[in-house]
């Protein structure tokens, strides 16, 4: 069982948004007060596991209750139906409604779904769920520890090894103690005892990491108990990076990813850590034949005072770095990068694109074949999603590459083919040798006649004169560049463009759409 998506119609600051969950990991990043924790609460409130089936190590139940995490506001949380819906990969979706009980003094978020026989029910889905709010940001020595007995708990050697590896510590860990804190509601912590210190002196980072590891261990034990009846589970972590240094954050992500695969978990967490987001980009990879990824990441922002947060799927580094650091001046004048095959393609781009579009882009001085370029995009699709890739028109005649382009564009890339259906130099030469009305008008141009630019001249020309080695395309490139200044003087492009007017118009439209898409991803106003 897995959650496929969360759609919020109208709840708190969210209006008409959708979050597609990753197969294993979903990352919610952004500044404060943009609703990341609200997303966790909505997901967690949808499912639970009855106590008689299994219980976790630290918490009383595999359950997350909205009312235990959030207060309802009589002013803003008005009675309303269908405020949000959670979709699963099997079974009925679950929607929420807001209601007020006890004479309007107690607000509740009520789930609505159907049982297997189609009966309406307000019961949660039967699926183990844990929520971790890593709220203890001070050492245990500053906390109020309950008078209850803080019992020793059993932890496996494997868990101890993972704990030590993530924190890069070498101290010998002998036992661990469950700790009940009285100054934080419903807070049960855990501390380790080593040969140099005991559980009372554990740091906040140690506490947070231990809670996460024991939650994963809880799912592992549940899987062993239930056997074939085990269907995975949902682990929600608010501020996963709290009190952990960057290396520990990265190692923890690796552990959670492996655990999610092994234990059929979906893990959703929030973060403000730029270094962790950098590492996530390296780990992200698309899921074949699906509109979701193994790791999904989202950035939430209200930097432009939006009523509902802007949510960017698969944000790039510039976006989340600039917005988290609020370095607006760094983004000012940012241009979208264009990657093409060669100088001839760049010549045509500068001719085709209107000035207002050229001012928004940086056409890079690249020299690379289409096969190599497509291979790079396949290797790091996320990186290239914020670039426009422009290939020569002749790629359209190559079945395999055309299929690759279609598949890459379906997962968010922006790959366009130049007009003409051929390389630009081949298209220009074929145009000069054609019988079209546009080329006749070109040859009748007095500038052409005065310079001896005629159809007969090109028909009798030997391409080897310009480049006597290599393939035909090499000879065509040499020929094109030899004539380029004459083509400019005789305004050849104006006549060629009439021949390909519809293709050019379509190319410009698609180019504009790609610019809009990337600008939204980069959060360029």
C-alpha angles and dihedrals in degrees: 000000000000138000109241101187148344119222119192115197100177121341125140109308094348123096123176100339133146130203116195109204122226119245089246112357133029119186123201112193134172145099125301124291096024097115104259093134090047088061090053091049094051092049094045096048091061100070144037142162121229115246094241090061097052146315133214125244100252107017125063094235144012088250142111118203119198094212091057092056105036140031119229117233118221087204101051106017098068123176105278140150131227095016093153140358132208118206125205132199089243134020131020123326120249121229132190135226130185118231136169121221137180093049093314096307099106121056120199138187104219123199120220124195141130131260122234090270092053098258117146113245141173092209120116122248115271101248128118113255133179129187123198119194102187093207104144102099097166135066120272088249088070095045128089106247118205123248086236117111109270096217128205113254128205117249126179126241088242091057092048090051091050092048093051093044095051093048093039092231128145101194115126110250114210107172143345131228130213108228128201114207119200099193095062118059115249091349120156116174136180133221133189128228117218137175089266105038142005136233094277092069099047116131125240089253091055090049094050094046092048091052091052094046093048091050090055089045088054091058090047092054091045090053091051091049098046098039112182091003090066112107102179124255150231124264118189121191123185112209098354092185094058110136094347123120118234096260091051090050091055094046090048090053090053090051093048093048093052091044092050091054094045098043099035090243131160109211120193121183141167125226145173094193116122092191091053091049089052089054092047091057089057091050098044120106132166122252110238118248092006139098091227135066136228086246118029121192130190134185119209120202142165094181091135093047092255117181089227119031118260107238118203118197116215095002118203124233097258091055101050094037094051095043096045091048092038090228095159094161090062091060095047110115093004111167129207114243121238120202119198136169102249150338093281091058090049090051090055093045091054089051097046103042121079117240094252090059094043089055090060097052143062110216103207121222095242131158111191137130121247093245092054092044093051090048090055092050090051091051095052109015093162093059094049094048089085093052130071112231114206117193130184117268094246090075087077089072093057109085099200095048092044089054090049091052092050092050094046093049090051090062095050107280123133110223120160134182120223118242120262101060090246140059108295094247091050092046092051093049093047088050091053091051095046130097097231121138090239094059091046089056089049094053091047089060108115091226090059093048093048091054096044094249102155138146092247089055092057094041092057096042121115112217091206087071088073099039120003096188137055132030128328091261091057089053091048092051091051090047093049094050092047090057098035096103090049091048089053093048093048092044093234092165092064091060096040091050091056087058091054100032097132093047091049093049090050091048092052091049092051091044091053091050091051090050091053092048094049093043089057091049092049091040092234108165 
